[in-house]
Every structure is written in structure tokens, then in C-alpha cells.
Amino acid sequence: MTIGQGYFLVTCRLPMPYKLLFISNGHGEDNHSSHIIRSLRELAPELDIAAAPIVGQGHAYRNINVPIVSPTLTLPSGGFTYTNRLRLLNDIRAGLLTSTWRQIQAVRRYAPGCDLVFATGDVVGQCFAYLSGRPFISFTSPLSAMYEGTLKLDIVLDAVLKSPRCLALFSRDAYTAKDYQRQGFTKAQFGGIPSLDRLKPKGKDLQIDAARPMMALLPGSRTLEAMRNFKLLLDLVIEIAQMNPQVQFCAALVPDVMSALGTTAKEAGWCHHQGTLTYHPAQGESVATVRCFSDAFSDIVCRTNLVLGMAGLAVDQAMAIGKPILQIPGQGPQFTYAFAEAQERLLGLSVKTIGTEPATPAILKEAAQYAVDTIQNEAYLNACIANGQERFGPFGASYRIAKVVLDTLEKLNTAAVPSAQV
């Protein structure tokens, strides 16, 4: 028997080794799917699971030894063309059309042997699932009715999600599940954020003083943009440290950014020694210290008093467990003002965006003052805890979704489902 996020889950044995294909179109979507797979493996270890990541290299799958059955391609836009359609041209030059066609062919070759397809993502991922010709479950994790009060689905996605082969539809938040239901999607239900099930301290020594406040730097996961974002956050750290020397700083970095820490520090005017960055103004004592880790995200986010965020899913996770978020826009392609403003609408009062352009010295000073004031505002900090629970609770998404997947497989075993019906 396994324990999952506050309730008991019995490991089950299916009558045969069912075969599943996970399709996802984005780094965050890969992450969501990987946690669902981890829960499925706990509950039904005999499952045969493969993946087809449409954007990027599928590291979240590779890290848990899920075989990749389609070609992979890292796009210049990182998949974020909706904030600037001109980036689509760069993606096309980089081979988007050829890669997409090859991916579709790979999915259509592999899917006929699968009992079920699981698609995480927006219209692209869902269309891939539909084109597989197999029964599928949809998790539209990037979509939320909280952006504009209701979902406005295009005609293609509407048709895909209403297909008889779409056996279940999950949303990331409860509000969106209700909006789906209001729009006639009777199979819709609340899913949640799967990675929250494993977002708990791992006992990593962050080398900080428990009696002093700590702020977390989350610059994102796409290497080149994350390095630019990190340097911008280091400028913000200097401003904050000058206003309140008691504040400590920890950065949660992806391995590629961590490995380039020496170069990044030098370019930003900081000193680097064994994962710790220090800033020394000319002929002066150190003003700020940032301790950097590539293996301590859970510990950093659970311990922090405030997140300095320039990321997507990582910010969602921090907000969900009640952390206040301060955002400053960058150059993109992901974390621009348009993305930050949309995230602010999605996450509500827990998030504050300072500036409407890539952060300037004036914006950094304003953001620093907000950060220093926020960690002393007990009423606001308590409101953030309540807001996270209201928008993304209850937790247990990966197990909740995994249970529906297993129930669906059992139903498919007893009743034939049309495999090519529109």
C-alpha cells in the first residue's frame, strides 16, 4: 500500500500489461505528465508507457526512464509563439514544419499498438492525440478560464475535446472544470497540478539562517533565457540587499544554468565559488550572497518567504503552496510582460508584476522596495496561503488523474471503443 498526498492508494494489478502513450507540447506539460507517470508506476508497475514530447528534448521523461518514440526538436521560441507571432518564422526556419510532420508520422506508427493515449497541452497536443486514431484522455494544463472569466476555445480544439474518443478531460484548476461543464463538456473534471504531490522538503542543506527571511530566485528552465533572467534577478538582489541586509537569497537553477554559473557570474559582475555568488562593489565589503542549487527546488520553494520569479510552472507551484510572487519582465521569448501579466491574472493576489517592459534600474528599485515591504506584511502573506489553496487545491492531482487512467483502461478492457470515429 502506498501513501499519496494525505490519502491511501492501493497498488493495483491490471489483467494485462496495458500500453500507454503520453503526448505533450511544452516543458511544463512534460513535467505534468512525468508526475502522472510516476504515480501510475506506483499503482500499476506493469504498465508499458512511452512518450512523444512535441517541444524540446523531453528531459522530464528521460529523467524517469520513459522511452521517447518520436523525433525531438528544440525551437528558438521554446514553443512560446503566442506572445509574439513573429517568432513562428524563426521556428519554421529551424525546421518546425518538417519536425512536426515527422512527429505526426511517428505517433501514427506507434499509437495503433496502444490501449490509450494521454495528451497534456493546448490545441497542438490535443490534435496529436486525435490524429493518433486511438481513445485518449486530455489534460489541457495551459488553459484556464481564470484568465478571462471563461474559456474561448477555437473550433478545432472544441471538436477534438468533444470527440467520442476523448474519454476524459482534465483542467488544472477547479474554476476551469466548472467552466468546461457550463460549455457542455460533460467529461470535464478538476485535475490540478501533478507536481505538487511531490513538492515537499527533501532535507537539502541550504546553508541559511532559519531566523532570517529568505527569497528564492526562479529564473526559468530554458537555458539561454534563464541565464538572461538570472542576471536580471541578480541586479534585483543587489537592490534588495541594500535596503534590507537581513534578507538571504537562494536560487533554484536547472543543471545547464548551474554549469554555466562561473561565466554568468563574471558577466554580471559577481564572484563565484562552489555554487555561491557574492557581490562586492568596488573596494567594498560584500553586499549580497546568493546560494545556487540545481537539486533543491522543493527545499527552496518550501522554505522561502518570497519568490522572485521569471518562470511558468515553477511559479505556479510556489503560488499553490501559498508563497507570494514578485515578477519583473524580461526579454523573452517566454517571460515577457505579456506572459507575466497573464500569469498575474491566472494566479490572482499572490502575484505582483513590477514594470511593463524588460526591467530598467528604476523598475528594479521599485521591485526591491515591494519585496522588502511584502515579507513584513503578515496579513498579505496569510492571504496568499488561502489563495493558493482556493485556486489549486485540493492537492493529489497526479494520483487523482492516474486513478482515472487506470479506471479507463479497465473499462476499455471490457467494452470496445471506436478507434477511428470522428
DRENDO-1510 file (C-alpha; in Angstrom, 1 decimal, always signed):
<recs>
REC; n; res; u; v; w
REC; 1; MET; +0.0; +0.0; +0.0 .
REC; 2; THR; +1.3; +3.5; -0.9 .
REC; 3; ILE; +0.5; +6.8; +0.6 .
REC; 4; GLY; -0.2; +9.6; -1.7 .
REC; 5; GLN; -0.7; +13.2; -0.6 .
REC; 6; GLY; -2.7; +12.6; +2.5 .
REC; 7; TYR; -4.7; +9.5; +1.5 .
REC; 8; PHE; -4.1; +5.8; +0.9 .
REC; 9; LEU; -3.7; +4.4; -2.6 .
REC; 10; VAL; -3.7; +0.6; -3.2 .
REC; 11; THR; -1.3; -0.6; -5.8 .
REC; 12; CYS; -3.4; -2.4; -8.3 .
REC; 13; ARG; -2.6; -5.2; -10.8 .
REC; 14; LEU; -4.2; -4.9; -14.2 .
REC; 15; PRO; -5.1; -8.1; -16.1 .
REC; 16; MET; -2.6; -7.4; -18.8 .
REC; 17; PRO; +0.4; -5.0; -19.4 .
REC; 18; TYR; -1.5; -2.1; -21.0 .
REC; 19; LYS; +0.3; +0.2; -23.3 .
REC; 20; LEU; +0.1; +3.9; -23.0 .
REC; 21; LEU; +1.4; +6.8; -25.0 .
REC; 22; PHE; +1.9; +10.3; -23.4 .
REC; 23; ILE; +1.9; +13.3; -25.7 .
REC; 24; SER; +2.8; +16.7; -24.5 .
REC; 25; ASN; +3.7; +20.0; -26.2 .
REC; 26; GLY; +5.8; +22.0; -23.8 .
REC; 27; HIS; +8.4; +21.8; -20.9 .
REC; 28; GLY; +5.7; +22.4; -18.2 .
REC; 29; GLU; +3.5; +19.8; -19.9 .
REC; 30; ASP; +6.3; +17.3; -19.9 .
REC; 31; ASN; +6.6; +17.9; -16.2 .
REC; 32; HIS; +2.9; +17.4; -15.5 .
REC; 33; SER; +2.9; +14.1; -17.5 .
REC; 34; SER; +6.1; +12.8; -15.8 .
REC; 35; HIS; +4.4; +13.1; -12.4 .
REC; 36; ILE; +1.3; +11.3; -13.6 .
REC; 37; ILE; +3.5; +8.6; -14.9 .
REC; 38; ARG; +5.4; +8.3; -11.6 .
REC; 39; SER; +2.0; +7.8; -9.8 .
REC; 40; LEU; +0.9; +5.3; -12.5 .
REC; 41; ARG; +4.1; +3.3; -11.9 .
REC; 42; GLU; +3.4; +3.2; -8.2 .
REC; 43; LEU; -0.1; +2.0; -8.7 .
REC; 44; ALA; +0.4; -0.3; -11.7 .
REC; 45; PRO; +4.1; -1.1; -12.2 .
REC; 46; GLU; +3.4; -3.4; -15.1 .
REC; 47; LEU; +2.2; -0.6; -17.4 .
REC; 48; ASP; +4.1; -0.1; -20.7 .
REC; 49; ILE; +4.5; +3.7; -21.0 .
REC; 50; ALA; +6.2; +5.7; -23.8 .
REC; 51; ALA; +6.2; +9.4; -24.6 .
REC; 52; ALA; +6.1; +11.8; -27.5 .
REC; 53; PRO; +7.3; +15.3; -26.5 .
REC; 54; ILE; +6.5; +17.8; -29.2 .
REC; 55; VAL; +8.5; +20.7; -27.9 .
REC; 56; GLY; +12.1; +20.3; -26.7 .
REC; 57; GLN; +14.0; +17.2; -25.8 .
REC; 58; GLY; +11.7; +15.7; -23.3 .
REC; 59; HIS; +14.1; +15.8; -20.3 .
REC; 60; ALA; +11.3; +15.3; -17.8 .
REC; 61; TYR; +10.5; +11.9; -19.4 .
REC; 62; ARG; +14.2; +10.9; -19.9 .
REC; 63; ASN; +14.9; +11.6; -16.2 .
REC; 64; ILE; +12.4; +8.9; -15.2 .
REC; 65; ASN; +13.5; +6.5; -18.0 .
REC; 66; VAL; +10.4; +6.8; -20.2 .
REC; 67; PRO; +11.3; +5.9; -23.8 .
REC; 68; ILE; +10.8; +8.6; -26.4 .
REC; 69; VAL; +9.1; +7.3; -29.6 .
REC; 70; SER; +9.1; +10.5; -31.8 .
REC; 71; PRO; +11.8; +12.9; -33.1 .
REC; 72; THR; +12.6; +15.8; -30.8 .
REC; 73; LEU; +13.5; +19.4; -31.7 .
REC; 74; THR; +14.4; +22.4; -29.6 .
REC; 75; LEU; +12.8; +25.5; -31.1 .
REC; 76; PRO; +14.2; +29.1; -30.9 .
REC; 77; SER; +10.8; +30.2; -29.4 .
REC; 78; GLY; +10.7; +27.4; -26.8 .
REC; 79; GLY; +7.2; +26.9; -28.0 .
REC; 80; PHE; +6.1; +30.4; -27.0 .
REC; 81; THR; +4.9; +31.9; -30.2 .
REC; 82; TYR; +1.6; +33.2; -28.9 .
REC; 83; THR; +3.2; +36.2; -27.2 .
REC; 84; ASN; +4.9; +37.2; -30.5 .
REC; 85; ARG; +3.8; +35.5; -33.7 .
REC; 86; LEU; +7.0; +36.7; -35.5 .
REC; 87; ARG; +8.9; +34.0; -33.5 .
REC; 88; LEU; +6.9; +31.4; -35.5 .
REC; 89; LEU; +9.1; +32.4; -38.6 .
REC; 90; ASN; +12.2; +31.6; -36.7 .
REC; 91; ASP; +10.8; +28.2; -35.6 .
REC; 92; ILE; +9.9; +27.4; -39.2 .
REC; 93; ARG; +13.4; +28.3; -40.3 .
REC; 94; ALA; +14.7; +25.9; -37.6 .
REC; 95; GLY; +12.7; +23.0; -39.1 .
REC; 96; LEU; +9.3; +23.2; -37.3 .
REC; 97; LEU; +7.2; +22.0; -40.2 .
REC; 98; THR; +9.5; +19.1; -41.1 .
REC; 99; SER; +9.8; +18.1; -37.5 .
REC; 100; THR; +6.1; +18.3; -36.8 .
REC; 101; TRP; +5.3; +16.1; -39.8 .
REC; 102; ARG; +7.8; +13.5; -38.7 .
REC; 103; GLN; +6.4; +13.6; -35.2 .
REC; 104; ILE; +2.9; +13.0; -36.5 .
REC; 105; GLN; +4.1; +10.1; -38.6 .
REC; 106; ALA; +5.9; +8.6; -35.5 .
REC; 107; VAL; +2.8; +8.9; -33.3 .
REC; 108; ARG; +0.6; +7.3; -36.0 .
REC; 109; ARG; +3.1; +4.5; -36.3 .
REC; 110; TYR; +3.3; +3.8; -32.6 .
REC; 111; ALA; -0.2; +4.6; -31.4 .
REC; 112; PRO; -2.1; +1.6; -33.1 .
REC; 113; GLY; -0.4; -0.7; -30.6 .
REC; 114; CYS; -1.5; +1.5; -27.6 .
REC; 115; ASP; -4.6; +0.9; -25.5 .
REC; 116; LEU; -4.8; +4.6; -24.5 .
REC; 117; VAL; -3.2; +8.0; -25.4 .
REC; 118; PHE; -2.8; +10.8; -22.8 .
REC; 119; ALA; -2.4; +14.3; -24.1 .
REC; 120; THR; -1.1; +17.2; -22.0 .
REC; 121; GLY; -1.2; +20.6; -23.6 .
REC; 122; ASP; -3.2; +23.0; -25.7 .
REC; 123; VAL; -4.6; +22.5; -29.2 .
REC; 124; VAL; -1.4; +21.2; -30.6 .
REC; 125; GLY; -1.0; +18.3; -28.1 .
REC; 126; GLN; -4.7; +17.5; -28.3 .
REC; 127; CYS; -4.7; +17.4; -32.1 .
REC; 128; PHE; -1.8; +14.9; -32.0 .
REC; 129; ALA; -3.8; +12.7; -29.7 .
REC; 130; TYR; -6.8; +12.9; -32.0 .
REC; 131; LEU; -4.6; +12.1; -35.1 .
REC; 132; SER; -3.3; +9.0; -33.3 .
REC; 133; GLY; -6.7; +7.4; -34.0 .
REC; 134; ARG; -6.8; +5.9; -30.5 .
REC; 135; PRO; -9.0; +6.6; -27.4 .
REC; 136; PHE; -7.4; +9.4; -25.5 .
REC; 137; ILE; -7.6; +11.4; -22.3 .
REC; 138; SER; -7.0; +15.2; -22.4 .
REC; 139; PHE; -5.3; +17.4; -19.8 .
REC; 140; THR; -5.4; +21.0; -21.1 .
REC; 141; SER; -3.0; +22.2; -18.4 .
REC; 142; PRO; -2.0; +25.5; -20.1 .
REC; 143; LEU; -5.7; +26.6; -20.4 .
REC; 144; SER; -7.6; +28.4; -17.7 .
REC; 145; ALA; -10.9; +30.2; -17.5 .
REC; 146; MET; -9.4; +32.4; -14.8 .
REC; 147; TYR; -7.5; +34.4; -17.5 .
REC; 148; GLU; -10.7; +36.0; -18.9 .
REC; 149; GLY; -13.5; +34.6; -16.9 .
REC; 150; THR; -14.4; +31.9; -19.4 .
REC; 151; LEU; -12.5; +29.7; -21.9 .
REC; 152; LYS; -12.8; +30.7; -25.5 .
REC; 153; LEU; -11.9; +27.6; -27.4 .
REC; 154; ASP; -11.2; +27.6; -31.2 .
REC; 155; ILE; -13.3; +25.4; -33.4 .
REC; 156; VAL; -10.5; +22.8; -33.8 .
REC; 157; LEU; -10.0; +22.3; -30.1 .
REC; 158; ASP; -13.7; +22.3; -29.4 .
REC; 159; ALA; -14.2; +19.5; -31.9 .
REC; 160; VAL; -11.3; +17.4; -30.6 .
REC; 161; LEU; -12.4; +17.6; -27.0 .
REC; 162; LYS; -16.0; +16.7; -28.0 .
REC; 163; SER; -14.8; +13.7; -30.0 .
REC; 164; PRO; -16.3; +10.3; -28.7 .
REC; 165; ARG; -12.7; +9.1; -28.5 .
REC; 166; CYS; -11.9; +11.8; -25.8 .
REC; 167; LEU; -12.8; +9.8; -22.8 .
REC; 168; ALA; -12.0; +12.3; -20.0 .
REC; 169; LEU; -11.0; +15.9; -19.9 .
REC; 170; PHE; -8.9; +17.4; -17.0 .
REC; 171; SER; -8.3; +21.0; -16.1 .
REC; 172; ARG; -5.5; +22.5; -14.0 .
REC; 173; ASP; -7.9; +24.4; -11.7 .
REC; 174; ALA; -11.4; +23.8; -10.4 .
REC; 175; TYR; -12.8; +27.0; -11.8 .
REC; 176; THR; -11.9; +25.9; -15.3 .
REC; 177; ALA; -13.5; +22.5; -14.8 .
REC; 178; LYS; -16.8; +24.2; -13.9 .
REC; 179; ASP; -16.5; +26.5; -17.0 .
REC; 180; TYR; -16.0; +23.4; -19.2 .
REC; 181; GLN; -19.1; +21.9; -17.7 .
REC; 182; ARG; -21.1; +25.1; -18.4 .
REC; 183; GLN; -20.0; +24.9; -22.0 .
REC; 184; GLY; -21.3; +21.4; -22.4 .
REC; 185; PHE; -18.1; +19.4; -21.9 .
REC; 186; THR; -19.7; +16.8; -19.7 .
REC; 187; LYS; -16.5; +14.7; -19.4 .
REC; 188; ALA; -14.6; +17.6; -17.8 .
REC; 189; GLN; -13.3; +17.3; -14.3 .
REC; 190; PHE; -10.7; +19.0; -12.0 .
REC; 191; GLY; -7.2; +17.6; -12.3 .
REC; 192; GLY; -4.8; +20.0; -10.6 .
REC; 193; ILE; -1.0; +20.4; -10.7 .
REC; 194; PRO; +0.5; +16.9; -10.6 .
REC; 195; SER; +4.0; +18.0; -9.5 .
REC; 196; LEU; +2.5; +19.4; -6.2 .
REC; 197; ASP; +2.2; +15.8; -5.0 .
REC; 198; ARG; +6.0; +15.7; -4.6 .
REC; 199; LEU; +6.7; +19.3; -3.7 .
REC; 200; LYS; +7.9; +18.8; -0.2 .
REC; 201; PRO; +11.3; +19.4; +1.5 .
REC; 202; LYS; +13.9; +16.8; +0.8 .
REC; 203; GLY; +16.3; +17.8; +3.6 .
REC; 204; LYS; +18.8; +19.7; +1.4 .
REC; 205; ASP; +21.1; +21.9; +3.5 .
REC; 206; LEU; +20.6; +25.4; +2.0 .
REC; 207; GLN; +23.2; +26.9; +4.3 .
REC; 208; ILE; +21.0; +29.7; +5.5 .
REC; 209; ASP; +20.0; +31.1; +8.9 .
REC; 210; ALA; +16.5; +29.9; +9.8 .
REC; 211; ALA; +15.9; +33.1; +11.8 .
REC; 212; ARG; +16.3; +35.4; +8.8 .
REC; 213; PRO; +14.0; +35.8; +5.8 .
REC; 214; MET; +14.9; +34.2; +2.5 .
REC; 215; MET; +13.9; +35.0; -1.0 .
REC; 216; ALA; +14.0; +32.5; -3.9 .
REC; 217; LEU; +15.3; +33.2; -7.4 .
REC; 218; LEU; +13.4; +31.2; -10.1 .
REC; 219; PRO; +14.8; +32.3; -13.5 .
REC; 220; GLY; +13.1; +29.6; -15.6 .
REC; 221; SER; +14.2; +26.4; -17.3 .
REC; 222; ARG; +15.1; +27.4; -20.9 .
REC; 223; THR; +18.9; +27.7; -20.7 .
REC; 224; LEU; +19.7; +30.9; -22.7 .
REC; 225; GLU; +16.6; +32.8; -21.5 .
REC; 226; ALA; +17.1; +31.5; -17.9 .
REC; 227; MET; +20.7; +32.8; -17.9 .
REC; 228; ARG; +19.5; +36.3; -19.0 .
REC; 229; ASN; +16.7; +36.2; -16.5 .
REC; 230; PHE; +19.1; +35.2; -13.7 .
REC; 231; LYS; +21.4; +38.1; -14.4 .
REC; 232; LEU; +18.4; +40.4; -14.2 .
REC; 233; LEU; +17.4; +38.8; -10.9 .
REC; 234; LEU; +20.9; +39.3; -9.6 .
REC; 235; ASP; +20.6; +43.0; -10.2 .
REC; 236; LEU; +17.3; +42.9; -8.2 .
REC; 237; VAL; +19.1; +41.1; -5.4 .
REC; 238; ILE; +21.6; +43.9; -5.1 .
REC; 239; GLU; +18.8; +46.5; -4.7 .
REC; 240; ILE; +17.0; +44.3; -2.1 .
REC; 241; ALA; +20.2; +43.6; -0.1 .
REC; 242; GLN; +21.0; +47.3; +0.1 .
REC; 243; MET; +17.5; +48.0; +1.5 .
REC; 244; ASN; +17.4; +45.0; +3.9 .
REC; 245; PRO; +20.8; +43.3; +4.7 .
REC; 246; GLN; +19.0; +40.6; +6.7 .
REC; 247; VAL; +17.5; +39.0; +3.6 .
REC; 248; GLN; +19.1; +35.8; +2.3 .
REC; 249; PHE; +18.9; +34.5; -1.2 .
REC; 250; CYS; +18.8; +31.0; -2.8 .
REC; 251; ALA; +18.5; +30.3; -6.5 .
REC; 252; ALA; +16.9; +27.2; -7.9 .
REC; 253; LEU; +18.6; +26.6; -11.3 .
REC; 254; VAL; +18.3; +23.9; -14.0 .
REC; 255; PRO; +21.6; +21.9; -14.4 .
REC; 256; ASP; +22.6; +23.7; -17.7 .
REC; 257; VAL; +22.4; +27.1; -16.0 .
REC; 258; MET; +24.2; +25.8; -12.9 .
REC; 259; SER; +27.0; +24.5; -15.0 .
REC; 260; ALA; +27.5; +28.0; -16.6 .
REC; 261; LEU; +27.4; +29.7; -13.2 .
REC; 262; GLY; +31.0; +30.9; -13.4 .
REC; 263; THR; +30.5; +32.6; -16.8 .
REC; 264; THR; +27.2; +34.1; -15.8 .
REC; 265; ALA; +28.6; +35.5; -12.5 .
REC; 266; LYS; +31.6; +37.1; -14.3 .
REC; 267; GLU; +29.3; +38.7; -16.9 .
REC; 268; ALA; +27.0; +40.1; -14.1 .
REC; 269; GLY; +30.0; +41.4; -12.1 .
REC; 270; TRP; +29.7; +38.8; -9.3 .
REC; 271; CYS; +32.2; +36.4; -7.8 .
REC; 272; HIS; +31.6; +32.7; -7.9 .
REC; 273; HIS; +32.9; +30.0; -5.5 .
REC; 274; GLN; +31.5; +26.4; -5.3 .
REC; 275; GLY; +27.9; +27.4; -6.2 .
REC; 276; THR; +27.8; +30.6; -4.1 .
REC; 277; LEU; +27.8; +34.0; -5.7 .
REC; 278; THR; +28.9; +37.2; -3.9 .
REC; 279; TYR; +28.7; +40.8; -5.0 .
REC; 280; HIS; +31.5; +43.1; -3.9 .
REC; 281; PRO; +31.2; +46.8; -5.0 .
REC; 282; ALA; +34.5; +48.4; -5.9 .
REC; 283; GLN; +36.8; +48.5; -2.8 .
REC; 284; GLY; +33.9; +47.5; -0.5 .
REC; 285; GLU; +32.6; +44.6; +1.5 .
REC; 286; SER; +30.2; +42.1; +0.0 .
REC; 287; VAL; +26.7; +43.4; -0.3 .
REC; 288; ALA; +24.8; +40.3; -1.3 .
REC; 289; THR; +25.2; +36.5; -1.4 .
REC; 290; VAL; +23.2; +34.1; -3.5 .
REC; 291; ARG; +23.4; +30.3; -2.8 .
REC; 292; CYS; +22.7; +28.4; -6.0 .
REC; 293; PHE; +21.4; +24.8; -6.4 .
REC; 294; SER; +20.3; +22.6; -9.2 .
REC; 295; ASP; +18.9; +19.9; -6.9 .
REC; 296; ALA; +17.0; +21.8; -4.2 .
REC; 297; PHE; +13.9; +23.3; -5.9 .
REC; 298; SER; +11.4; +21.8; -3.4 .
REC; 299; ASP; +13.5; +22.8; -0.3 .
REC; 300; ILE; +14.0; +26.3; -1.6 .
REC; 301; VAL; +10.4; +26.9; -2.6 .
REC; 302; CYS; +9.0; +25.4; +0.7 .
REC; 303; ARG; +11.4; +27.5; +2.8 .
REC; 304; THR; +11.2; +30.9; +1.0 .
REC; 305; ASN; +9.3; +33.9; +2.3 .
REC; 306; LEU; +9.0; +35.4; -1.2 .
REC; 307; VAL; +9.6; +34.2; -4.8 .
REC; 308; LEU; +11.5; +36.4; -7.3 .
REC; 309; GLY; +10.0; +34.6; -10.3 .
REC; 310; MET; +10.6; +34.7; -14.0 .
REC; 311; ALA; +9.2; +31.2; -14.8 .
REC; 312; GLY; +6.0; +29.4; -15.6 .
REC; 313; LEU; +5.2; +26.2; -13.9 .
REC; 314; ALA; +7.7; +26.8; -11.1 .
REC; 315; VAL; +5.9; +30.0; -10.2 .
REC; 316; ASP; +2.5; +28.2; -10.3 .
REC; 317; GLN; +3.8; +25.6; -7.9 .
REC; 318; ALA; +5.2; +28.2; -5.4 .
REC; 319; MET; +1.9; +30.1; -5.5 .
REC; 320; ALA; -0.1; +26.9; -5.0 .
REC; 321; ILE; +1.6; +26.2; -1.7 .
REC; 322; GLY; +1.0; +29.8; -0.5 .
REC; 323; LYS; +4.1; +31.7; -1.5 .
REC; 324; PRO; +3.9; +35.4; -2.6 .
REC; 325; ILE; +5.4; +36.0; -6.0 .
REC; 326; LEU; +7.2; +39.1; -7.4 .
REC; 327; GLN; +7.7; +39.2; -11.1 .
REC; 328; ILE; +9.8; +41.5; -13.3 .
REC; 329; PRO; +9.5; +41.2; -17.1 .
REC; 330; GLY; +12.4; +40.0; -19.2 .
REC; 331; GLN; +13.2; +39.9; -22.9 .
REC; 332; GLY; +11.6; +36.5; -23.5 .
REC; 333; PRO; +10.8; +34.6; -25.5 .
REC; 334; GLN; +8.7; +33.2; -22.7 .
REC; 335; PHE; +8.9; +35.6; -19.8 .
REC; 336; THR; +7.9; +38.9; -21.3 .
REC; 337; TYR; +5.4; +41.4; -19.8 .
REC; 338; ALA; +2.6; +39.7; -21.8 .
REC; 339; PHE; +3.4; +36.4; -20.1 .
REC; 340; ALA; +3.8; +37.9; -16.7 .
REC; 341; GLU; +0.6; +39.9; -16.9 .
REC; 342; ALA; -1.3; +36.8; -18.0 .
REC; 343; GLN; +0.2; +34.8; -15.1 .
REC; 344; GLU; -0.8; +37.6; -12.7 .
REC; 345; ARG; -4.4; +37.2; -13.9 .
REC; 346; LEU; -4.3; +33.4; -13.5 .
REC; 347; LEU; -2.8; +33.4; -10.0 .
REC; 348; GLY; -4.6; +36.4; -8.6 .
REC; 349; LEU; -3.5; +38.3; -5.5 .
REC; 350; SER; -0.4; +36.1; -4.8 .
REC; 351; VAL; +1.4; +37.6; -7.8 .
REC; 352; LYS; +2.7; +41.2; -8.4 .
REC; 353; THR; +4.3; +42.3; -11.6 .
REC; 354; ILE; +6.5; +45.4; -11.5 .
REC; 355; GLY; +7.1; +47.1; -14.8 .
REC; 356; THR; +5.7; +46.7; -18.3 .
REC; 357; GLU; +9.0; +46.3; -20.1 .
REC; 358; PRO; +12.3; +44.5; -19.6 .
REC; 359; ALA; +13.3; +45.7; -16.2 .
REC; 360; THR; +15.2; +49.0; -16.0 .
REC; 361; PRO; +17.1; +50.4; -13.0 .
REC; 362; ALA; +14.0; +52.3; -11.9 .
REC; 363; ILE; +11.9; +49.2; -12.2 .
REC; 364; LEU; +14.4; +47.2; -10.1 .
REC; 365; LYS; +14.4; +49.8; -7.3 .
REC; 366; GLU; +10.5; +49.8; -7.3 .
REC; 367; ALA; +10.5; +46.0; -7.2 .
REC; 368; ALA; +13.1; +45.8; -4.4 .
REC; 369; GLN; +11.0; +48.1; -2.3 .
REC; 370; TYR; +7.9; +46.0; -2.9 .
REC; 371; ALA; +9.9; +42.8; -2.0 .
REC; 372; VAL; +11.2; +44.3; +1.3 .
REC; 373; ASP; +7.7; +45.6; +2.3 .
REC; 374; THR; +5.9; +42.3; +1.3 .
REC; 375; ILE; +7.8; +40.0; +3.7 .
REC; 376; GLN; +6.7; +42.2; +6.6 .
REC; 377; ASN; +3.1; +42.2; +5.6 .
REC; 378; GLU; +1.6; +39.3; +7.7 .
REC; 379; ALA; -2.0; +39.9; +6.5 .
REC; 380; TYR; -1.0; +39.6; +2.9 .
REC; 381; LEU; +1.2; +36.6; +3.5 .
REC; 382; ASN; -1.8; +34.8; +5.1 .
REC; 383; ALA; -4.0; +35.8; +2.2 .
REC; 384; CYS; -1.5; +34.2; -0.2 .
REC; 385; ILE; -1.8; +30.9; +1.6 .
REC; 386; ALA; -5.6; +31.0; +1.4 .
REC; 387; ASN; -5.4; +32.0; -2.3 .
REC; 388; GLY; -3.1; +29.1; -3.2 .
REC; 389; GLN; -5.4; +26.5; -1.6 .
REC; 390; GLU; -8.5; +28.0; -3.2 .
REC; 391; ARG; -7.2; +28.1; -6.7 .
REC; 392; PHE; -5.3; +24.8; -6.9 .
REC; 393; GLY; -6.4; +22.7; -4.0 .
REC; 394; PRO; -7.0; +20.0; -3.0 .
REC; 395; PHE; -3.6; +18.5; -3.9 .
REC; 396; GLY; -3.2; +14.9; -5.1 .
REC; 397; ALA; -3.6; +15.6; -8.8 .
REC; 398; SER; -1.1; +13.0; -10.1 .
REC; 399; TYR; -2.9; +10.2; -8.1 .
REC; 400; ARG; -6.3; +11.6; -8.9 .
REC; 401; ILE; -5.6; +11.6; -12.7 .
REC; 402; ALA; -3.7; +8.3; -12.5 .
REC; 403; LYS; -6.7; +6.6; -10.9 .
REC; 404; VAL; -9.0; +7.8; -13.8 .
REC; 405; VAL; -6.4; +6.5; -16.3 .
REC; 406; LEU; -6.5; +3.0; -14.7 .
REC; 407; ASP; -10.3; +3.0; -14.4 .
REC; 408; THR; -10.4; +3.9; -18.1 .
REC; 409; LEU; -8.1; +1.1; -19.1 .
REC; 410; GLU; -10.3; -1.4; -17.2 .
REC; 411; LYS; -13.4; -0.1; -19.0 .
REC; 412; LEU; -11.6; -0.4; -22.3 .
REC; 413; ASN; -10.8; -4.0; -21.5 .
REC; 414; THR; -14.5; -4.8; -21.1 .
REC; 415; ALA; -16.1; -2.7; -23.8 .
REC; 416; ALA; -14.7; -1.9; -27.3 .
REC; 417; VAL; -14.2; +1.8; -28.0 .
REC; 418; PRO; -14.3; +3.1; -31.7 .
REC; 419; SER; -10.8; +3.8; -32.8 .
REC; 420; ALA; -11.5; +5.9; -35.8 .
REC; 421; GLN; -14.8; +7.6; -35.1 .
REC; 422; VAL; -14.9; +11.4; -35.5 .
</recs>
